[in-house]
């Protein structure tokens, strides 16, 4: 008999792949979300509990309807929401898996490779700080009452529907038009990208395993790339032989494109390499199956097939034009 698993989320970049992996392992899967995704539709064998996670009453009503072996929470970003979810599920779940973030690790990175014992502190990015606060809440419950919590920290995880570069689809459109795009720093810092299918393989094998209770794990692939190499793979997949590249510091990018600033200064401007031996002690036999050369082709093919997700961002266009003009002087 498979595990009875509830995904809070289930149609996002990471969670959709985890749902499919759970089904492949024979789990009985339910998801709680708004039921509006068209890019990553639910498989037919999944039960949908329809609710908006921001609606306390609707979420509470949905969560009080059943018991679960595992709840995997991909949608909680604030400790008050986490406290609500746990209050609804206390006594009716054998494992509560909080999806946190590897961007919470201390920046600048004090040493490589990064292990799960590294300090969590990120003064640059509110998203990371909120996730740290969620971890603190869960760890407090684990220690005070033995709540069956597990923490999972994804790093930069993508799928065919999600571009990992700073300018997203705007970069691809500009490359195809022969316009300059911007890469942070000199492009040689190291970055770890993980395809959602590879993440899902390890994640699904933590579910229901008593060794994961009370523990934190990050999950990434093994491939480490420079930012120059990441953009080169995207350009190749997009059919662009020689993209026009401008390099700029994270600080310069943040000044002209403030919305990207926290994620750059608090995460992407630092080299990251992860030690995954802890998760592999449970998810034995893992080997990265999707190199970014393949992932980039999936991304471009998906976006070319779905023009509705080709979001051209005017503020990115304007910022790249400004930085390119400065670079040309």
C-alpha positions in Angstrom: 0.0 0.0 0.0 1.4 3.4 -1.0 1.6 6.4 1.1 -1.3 8.8 1.4 0.3 12.1 0.4 -1.1 15.6 0.3 0.7 18.3 -1.8 -0.1 21.8 -0.8 0.6 23.2 -4.3 1.2 20.4 -6.8 1.2 22.3 -10.1 4.3 24.5 -9.6 7.8 24.2 -11.1 9.0 21.8 -8.5 5.8 20.3 -7.0 4.3 19.1 -10.3 7.3 16.9 -10.9 7.1 15.6 -7.3 3.5 14.7 -7.8 4.3 12.7 -10.8 7.2 11.0 -9.0 4.9 10.2 -6.1 2.4 8.6 -8.4 5.2 6.5 -10.0 6.1 5.2 -6.5 2.5 4.1 -5.9 1.5 6.9 -3.6 -2.2 8.0 -3.2 -1.9 11.7 -4.1 -4.1 14.6 -3.3 -3.3 18.3 -4.0 -4.6 21.4 -2.4 -4.5 24.4 -4.8 -6.8 26.7 -6.8 -7.1 24.2 -9.6 -6.2 26.8 -12.3 -3.0 25.6 -13.8 -3.0 24.9 -17.5 0.8 24.7 -18.1 1.3 21.8 -15.6 -2.1 20.1 -15.3 -2.7 17.5 -12.7 -2.5 13.8 -13.7 -5.9 12.1 -13.8 -5.2 9.9 -10.7 -4.7 12.9 -8.4 -7.5 14.1 -6.1 -7.9 17.9 -6.1 -8.9 19.8 -3.0 -9.7 23.2 -4.4 -8.8 26.1 -2.2 -6.8 29.3 -2.3 -4.0 29.0 0.3 -4.4 32.7 1.1 -8.1 32.1 2.1 -7.9 30.9 5.7 -11.4 29.6 5.9 -11.3 27.7 2.6 -7.9 26.2 3.4 -8.9 25.2 6.9 -12.0 23.5 5.6 -10.0 21.6 3.0 -7.3 20.5 5.4 -9.7 19.2 8.1 -11.3 16.6 5.8 -8.8 13.8 6.0 -5.7 12.2 7.5 -2.4 11.8 5.6 0.9 9.9 5.9 2.7 12.9 4.5 1.9 16.6 3.8 4.3 18.3 1.4 3.9 22.1 1.7 5.2 24.0 -1.3 3.1 27.1 -0.9 3.8 28.5 2.5 6.1 31.5 2.7 5.1 33.1 6.1 5.3 31.6 9.6 1.7 32.7 10.3 0.4 30.6 7.4 2.6 27.7 8.4 1.2 27.9 12.0 -2.3 27.8 10.6 -1.6 24.8 8.4 0.0 22.9 11.2 -2.9 23.7 13.6 -5.3 22.2 11.1 -3.3 19.1 10.6 -1.9 18.4 14.0 -2.6 14.8 15.0 -3.6 13.8 11.5 -0.2 13.7 9.7 2.8 11.5 10.2 5.2 13.7 8.4 5.0 17.4 7.5 7.5 18.4 4.8 8.2 22.2 4.6 9.7 23.4 1.4 12.2 26.0 2.4 15.0 27.4 0.3 18.8 27.0 -0.1 19.0 30.8 -0.6 18.7 31.0 3.2 22.3 29.9 3.6 24.6 32.6 4.8 25.8 35.1 2.2 28.6 35.6 1.3 29.1 31.8 1.4 31.7 31.1 4.0 32.9 27.8 2.5 32.1 25.3 -0.3 30.6 22.9 -0.7 27.5 24.0 1.3 26.2 21.6 3.9 22.9 21.6 5.8 24.6 22.6 9.0 25.7 26.0 7.5 24.2 29.1 9.2 20.9 30.4 7.9 21.0 34.2 7.5 20.2 36.4 4.5 20.1 40.1 5.1 19.5 40.9 1.4 16.3 39.0 0.5 13.0 39.1 2.4 11.8 35.9 0.7 14.8 34.0 2.3 14.2 35.6 5.7 10.5 34.6 5.7 11.5 31.0 4.8 14.1 31.0 7.7 11.3 32.2 10.0 9.2 29.2 8.8 12.0 26.9 9.5 12.4 28.4 13.0 8.8 27.8 13.8 8.9 24.2 12.6 12.1 23.4 14.4 10.6 24.8 17.6 7.6 22.4 17.3 9.9 19.5 16.5 11.9 20.1 19.6 9.0 21.1 22.0 6.4 18.5 21.1 8.0 16.0 18.7 6.0 17.3 15.7 7.0 15.1 12.7 8.6 17.8 10.6 11.1 17.6 7.7 12.7 20.6 6.0 13.7 20.5 2.3 15.7 23.3 0.8 15.7 23.5 -3.0 18.3 25.7 -4.7 17.7 26.9 -8.3 15.3 24.4 -9.7 13.7 24.7 -13.1 11.5 22.8 -15.6 10.5 23.4 -19.2 8.1 26.1 -18.2 10.6 28.1 -16.1 13.6 30.0 -17.4 16.5 30.3 -14.9 18.2 33.4 -16.4 17.8 36.9 -15.0 15.8 38.3 -17.9 13.6 35.3 -18.4 12.0 35.2 -21.8 13.0 38.8 -22.5 16.6 37.6 -22.8 15.6 34.9 -25.3 13.6 37.4 -27.4 16.5 39.9 -27.4 19.1 37.3 -28.3 17.0 36.3 -31.3 16.7 40.0 -32.3 20.4 40.5 -32.0 20.0 42.9 -29.0 22.4 42.8 -26.0 21.6 40.8 -22.9 23.2 41.3 -19.5 25.0 38.6 -17.5 25.9 39.3 -13.9 29.5 39.8 -12.9 32.0 38.5 -15.4 29.9 35.4 -15.9 32.5 33.1 -14.3 31.0 32.6 -10.9 29.7 29.0 -10.3 26.0 28.1 -10.1 24.0 25.0 -9.6 20.9 24.3 -11.6 18.6 21.4 -10.9 15.9 20.1 -13.2 12.6 19.5 -11.4 12.6 15.8 -12.4 16.0 15.2 -10.7 14.8 17.1 -7.6 11.6 15.0 -7.5 13.5 11.7 -7.5 15.2 12.5 -4.2 12.3 14.4 -2.7 9.8 11.6 -3.2 12.1 9.1 -1.4 12.2 11.2 1.7 8.4 10.9 2.1 7.4 8.4 4.7 11.0 7.6 5.8 11.5 7.9 9.5 15.1 8.9 9.0 13.9 12.2 7.5 11.8 13.2 10.5 13.4 16.1 12.4 16.0 16.7 9.7 16.8 19.3 7.0 18.0 18.4 3.5 18.9 20.4 0.5 18.4 18.7 -2.9 20.3 19.7 -6.0 21.9 18.1 -9.0 25.6 17.6 -9.5 26.2 19.9 -12.5 27.9 23.1 -11.7 28.0 25.8 -14.4 29.2 29.3 -14.9 26.6 31.9 -15.8 28.4 32.3 -19.1 27.8 28.6 -19.8 24.2 28.8 -18.7 23.5 31.6 -21.2 25.5 29.8 -23.9 23.2 26.7 -23.6 20.1 28.9 -23.8 21.4 30.7 -26.8 22.3 27.4 -28.5 18.8 26.0 -27.8 17.2 29.2 -29.1 19.2 29.0 -32.4 21.4 32.0 -31.7 25.0 31.4 -32.7 26.6 34.5 -31.2 24.5 36.4 -28.6 25.5 39.9 -27.8 26.7 39.9 -24.2 27.1 42.7 -21.7 28.6 41.9 -18.2 27.5 44.0 -15.3 27.9 43.8 -11.5 24.9 42.7 -9.4 24.9 46.1 -7.9 24.6 47.8 -11.3 21.8 45.5 -12.3 20.0 46.1 -9.0 20.2 49.9 -9.5 18.5 49.8 -13.0 16.2 46.8 -12.3 15.4 46.9 -8.5 12.9 44.0 -8.7 15.8 41.6 -9.4 18.1 43.1 -6.8 17.3 41.0 -3.7 17.6 37.7 -5.6 20.9 38.8 -7.1 22.6 40.2 -4.0 21.1 37.6 -1.7 21.7 34.6 -3.9 22.8 34.5 -7.5 25.9 36.7 -7.2 27.5 34.1 -5.0 29.1 30.9 -6.2 27.2 27.8 -4.8 28.2 24.2 -4.8 26.2 21.8 -2.6 27.1 18.6 -0.7 24.2 16.3 -1.3 25.5 13.3 0.7 22.8 13.7 3.3 19.8 13.3 1.0 21.6 10.6 -0.9 21.9 8.5 2.2 18.2 8.1 1.9 17.6 8.6 -1.8 20.2 6.0 -2.7 21.2 5.5 -6.3 20.5 9.0 -7.4 22.3 10.2 -10.5 21.5 13.5 -12.3 19.5 12.6 -15.4 18.9 16.0 -16.9 22.0 18.1 -17.7 21.2 21.7 -18.5 22.1 21.1 -22.2 19.0 19.0 -22.3 17.0 21.2 -19.9 17.7 24.3 -22.1 16.3 22.6 -25.1 13.1 21.6 -23.2 12.7 25.2 -22.0 12.9 26.7 -25.5 10.7 24.1 -27.0 8.1 24.6 -24.4 8.1 28.3 -24.7 8.0 28.2 -28.5 5.0 25.9 -28.3 3.2 28.1 -25.7 3.4 31.8 -26.8 1.1 32.6 -23.9 4.1 32.1 -21.5 6.5 34.2 -23.5 6.4 37.2 -21.2 8.3 40.2 -22.5 9.1 42.5 -19.6 9.5 46.2 -20.6 11.5 47.0 -17.5 14.1 44.3 -18.4 14.3 45.7 -22.0 14.8 49.2 -20.7 17.4 48.1 -18.1 19.4 46.0 -20.6 19.4 48.9 -23.1 20.7 51.3 -20.4 23.5 49.0 -19.3 24.5 48.2 -22.9 24.7 51.9 -23.6 26.9 52.5 -20.6 29.1 49.6 -21.6 29.5 51.0 -25.1 30.9 54.3 -23.8 
